[in-house]
Amino acid sequence: PQVNFPMLKSTLPISTIKLAKYEEWFNDCSDDIKTCCSNALDNLEKHYGWKTVRVTIPEIENMRLAHFLTIGSECSTSLGSYQEKLNIAELGWDARFALAVYGAFSSKEYIKAQKLR
């Protein structure tokens, strides 16, 4: 796939920019997406002088789960007054599942997630 950066009009290199690349997540996609993203990083380095640095992020899975719990809890709380009016049968299975999971998080779990974040 062709990579285009229409918002980056400058031809002057900005060599102080560094992009972090977490290989485990970067490579967790189809080959065509990985190729496109690799080409994008190569173009940014070639045209703008940006560097890509491989990183390891300790406890990233725990952080990801804390983020999911936070978003789910806040979604469930903000939709609370509307949920009573919903006809669950009209929702898709994905929405029903999400609402059930989001509503199952406790306040203690939410606080733990905030501490981890």
N, C-alpha and C positions, 0 to 999 in steps of 0.2 A: 504493500500500500504506500501511496505517496504521502509524505509528511509536509505540511505547510504551516508556517507560523505567521499569519497575517497581522497579528497584534504586535509583533516584534519588528518594527520598521528600521530600527537603528542598525547600521553596518559597523558601528564601533564596538570592539570587543569589550566585554565587562568581565574581566578575568577573575574578579573576586567572588563570583557566584559559584557555589558548590551545591550540587544536588545529591541528597542521600538516597542510596539504592539498597533496599533490603531484599537480597536475592531470593529468599524463600517466598516472599509474596510477589516479587516482580515476575518470577518464573511460574507462578501458579495461574496460568492462563493458556489459551490455545496458542499454537505456534505463530499464527498470523498476527495476533495481538502482540505477542512478545517481539516479533520482528519489527512491527510498526513502532513500538515503544523504544526498542533499541536504536532504530533509525532516528527517531526523534532526539534521543540523547546524543547520538553521534553528530547530528546536525547542529544541535545547540553548542556542542564543544567546537566543532569546526567553524561555525559562523560567528559565534559570540565569545568563544574562549571559556565557556563554562566547563566545569569539571564534575564528573560523577564519582562519588566516593562510596565504596561498599561499606555498609554498616551492619551491626548486629544490635538488635533491640532486646535487652533482657526482659523477661516477663511480658512480652508483647501479647501473648494469648490471654493472660490475666487482665491486661489493660483493655483488650478488645471486648472481653466479657463484661468488664465494668462499664464500658461505654454502652454496650447493648442493654445492660440492666438499667442504666441511667435513662437512655432514650425511651425504652419500653415503659418504665415507671412514669416518666413525665408525660408520655403519650396517653397512657391509661388515665392518669390524673386529669389531664386537660380534656379528655373525652368523656369523663365520668357522667356528667349531666346529660349527654347525648345518648349514652349507651342504653339508658332506660327506654328511650323512644325507638331504638333500632329494632327492626325485625331481623333477627339473626338468620332466619332462613333465606333472606334476600342477599346475604353476604356470601362471598366466595369462601372456600375452605381456608385459603391463606389468611384472609382477614379474621375469620373466626378463630383460627389457631393463634394468630398474633395477639388478639384481644385476650384470649384465655391465658396465654403465657404472661403477657404484660401485667395482667391483673393478679397474677400469682406471686409477684415479687413482694417481699415484706419490707417494712420501713428499715429494719435492721440491715437487710441486704443492700438497700439503697445507700445507707450511711457508710457501710463498708466499701461500696463501690466508689463513693466520693473520696474516701480516705485514700484508696488506691490511686485514683486519678490524680 
